[in-house]
């Protein structure tokens, strides 16, 4: 598949999507905590994979670490864009405080309290530690593949994962002790179906001209 992708085979993108979209989606959802953003990350990842196919190294095993690396870079760019946007919005004078309860709805995870606590704890990790934890623990990559996806040495992956696990243990234990009941102001949502995968992306099909270029 690697060779076919480098050659611009117009069918290989759909095959890549079928094989890797669910893993990419779960990874993006657990890093961002946002279903809509996770779908955008998946779409952008496959677009960038196609556009950068000629830069793909001809040798190697599976393409999953490469795709997860692209997804990681997409999410980092998105995070930087959000920070710039937030800084710009912070400069706008306030016209009165309007309460925003969106963060309290916990709409992006199944309504199981342990998962909520884990998600809140995960969001409090440093982003680089969160990326490593998600790739190794939830995406199932080994240390070498995670290092390839993130462009870091294996030793860095090990140290970040160790730090992430220790911090998560500390945060989830504190969360469990502090949690006594569900606040009455927080609506309860029916459990969402298990992580749906976005539909096939027809717009990703390359044009005839590009595939021969």
N, C-alpha and C positions, 0 to 999 in steps of 0.2 A: 504493500500500500504506500509506503514511503516513496518508492520509485515512481509509482503512478501519479502520486500527488505532485512530485517535482516536475513531472512531464506535463502536468496540466490536464490530466484525465478528467473529463467533465462529470463522470459518475462517482468519482472517489469522494467528493465532498458529502454526498448523501450517505455514503457508507460510513464515513467518519462520524457524521451526526448520529446515525443509528447506534453506533458502538459507544460513543463517548458523551453524548448530550446529557444523559441522566447524571453521570458522575460530575460533569462540569456544573450542572444546575444545582446539585446538592452542595457542592463546594461553595459556589457563589452565594447561595442562600444562607449558608452557615457563617460565612464571613461577613456578609452585608446585613443579614436579618431582614431583607426586603425582597418580597416575591417578584415585584415588577422589575427591580434592578437586577435581580438574578437572571431573569429572562433576557434583559438587555445585554448582560454580560455574556451569556451563551451566544446570542446572535452576533455580537461584536467579535467574540473569540473566533468563530468560524469564518467570518469575513476576513479578519486579519490573518488567519491561518492560510486562507486561499491566496490572499494578496502577497503574503510573504513566503509562499511555497518554494520559490527558487533559492531562498536562503536556508532552507532546511538541509541539515547535514545528510549526505547520502547514506551514511552508515548509522546503525543504531538498532535498538529493539523496537518496542512499542512507541506509539505517538502520544500516549496519554500524558507523560511528564511534559512534553513540549506544549500540548494544548493547555494543560493546567498552568504552565508558566505564562502563556499568553493571557489567560484569564486573570492571573494574579496582577499582571501589568495593567490590564484594563481596569481592574478594581482600584489599583493605586492611583491611576489617573483620575478616576471618578472621585476618589476621596480628596485628591488635591483640588479638583474643581469645586467640590462642595465647600472646602475650607475657604477658597477664594470668594465664593458666593456668600458664605456666612459672614466673612469679614466685611464685604460690601454692604450687606443688609444691616450689620451692626452699626454702620455709620449713618443710617437713616434715622432721624428723630422719631421717637415713639409717640403715638397719638393716644395712648392709653393701653393698658395691659388687657389682652384678650386671652383667657385661659385656653391652653391647648392640651387636650387629654389624649392625643393620638398615641403618645408613647406608653400610655397606661393600658391600652386596649389589648396588648399582646396578641395582635391579630395574625402574626406571621408564624406562629407555632401551634401545634395541637395543645388543647387546654389540659395538659397534664402538668401538675405543679412542679414536678422534678425537672421536666424539660424547660419550663419557664425559668427556673432558678439557674439551670445550666446555661441557658441562652444569655441571661443577664450577666452571669459571671464571665462567659466567653467574651461578651462585648467589652468587658472591662480590662481584658488583656491588652498588652501592647500589640499593635497590628501585626508586626513581624512574627511575634510569638503565636498569635491567633492563626496566621497563615500556615505555619508549620504544624500546629496541632491539628488543624482541619485536614491538611493534606495527608498526614501520617495516620491519624486516628480514624477519621471518617472517610477519607478518600482511599485509604488503604495502601498508600505508597510506602515503599521501603525508604530507608534513609538516603540511599544513593539517588533514587528517582525524585524524591522531594528536593534534594539538593540541586538536581538538574532543573526541576521546574522553577525553583526560586533563584537559580544562578548563584548559589552560595556553597561553601565547602560543607562536606558531610559533618565535620566537627561542629560547625555553626548550627546545623539542623539539630544535632543531638543536644547542644546546650540550650537552644531555644525551646525545644520540646520539654526538656527537664524543667526549665523555668516555668513554662506554661502549665505543666501538670501540677507543680507545687503551688502555683498561684491559684489555679482553678480549685484545688482541694481546699485551700484557705478560704476562698470566696464562697464556695458552695456550702461549706460548714457554717460560715457566718450567716449566710442567707437562711439556712435551715433553722438556726437558732432564733433569728429575728422574725421569722414568718410564723404568725399565730393564727391568722385568718385572712381570707380574701377581702379586700376593702369593698364596702357596699357600693362605692361610687364607680367601681369598675364593672362594666357589663360583661356577662359571660357569653362567649361565642360557642356555637356548636363546633365540635372538633372538625378541623379541616381534613380533607382526604390526604393521604400520605404523599406529599411532595410530587405533584403532577409535573410531568416533563412538558415543556412547551412544544407546540406542534411543529411539524416540519417547516422549514424556512424556504419557500419557493423562490424568494428573491435572491437566495445565495447561489443559485445556479449560474455558473459563469457564462458569459456570452461566447458565441462561436469564435468571434475575433480574438477575445482574450485567451481562450483555451488553446489557440494555435500560436499565441505570441510568445 
